[in-house]
Amino acid sequence: MKKQDGFWIAYSDVYPGLEVPLHMASPSQPEIYEFVTLPRYQNRIGLLQYFAGEPGTSYLVTLVHNAIVDLSTLTVIGDAAFTEDCVRTKWTWHDNRVDTDTAYGLEVFDLSRSPEPVMLDFDTDHGTCSTGFQVNDGGAKLHAGPSEEFPVVAILTAGIVVAGCDHRDGWEGIIEGQDETCSVGISVPERIPYTGPCRSGWIDQSLVTQIYG
């Protein structure tokens, strides 16, 4: 921990660049209790639990807080009381948010991931997105990023052919299109994110079959 401009900040050698402001309810020094990652969110979401002071009011004597962090972006999502005077507050976890009910009222923290764009690669021989995939029987969900954790942006029907542009950890980044109007087969000077005009996203590799490229 360090004190900066009158505020306490926690940092970690394990996650360089992550700095977590500690919201103290009294002038006392904070104490870090534990830091855990949550398997429900593929360990992307972490909780930093710390002693947040002793306000000394009639109904709040000792506070323990949880800071919620996104380890994929090294950002703080929010901070709320975990115990108030040794009594657990109510935390309700959902797939893309957590609701906290504390003495300060109900707060909702968004845990969804920011979309990750499909990247177009520099290829002087074939141009961008030179691999073709056909969606298998049963169709496929098109996600906003390479994981089930990202929201579904479309459902692709069986048999449709898409252009493969990017791949990561068992996921294909695709464009729903086959020609230059969708930036398929063009030349780009460097690796750049795809911004349209055609629909793009990420498909589980097990749901498509490569048919060319």
Secondary structure, 3 states (H helix, E strand, C coil): CEEECCEEEEECCCCCCCEEEECCCCCCCCEEEEEEECHHHCCCEEEEEEEEECCCCCCCCCEEEEEEEECCCCEEEEEEEEEECCEECEEEECCCEEEEEECCEEEEEECCCCCCCCEECCCCCCCCCCEEEEECCCCEEEECCCCCCCCEEEEECCCCEEEEEEEECCEEEEECCCCHHHCCCCCCCCCEECCCCCCEEEEEHHHEEEEEC
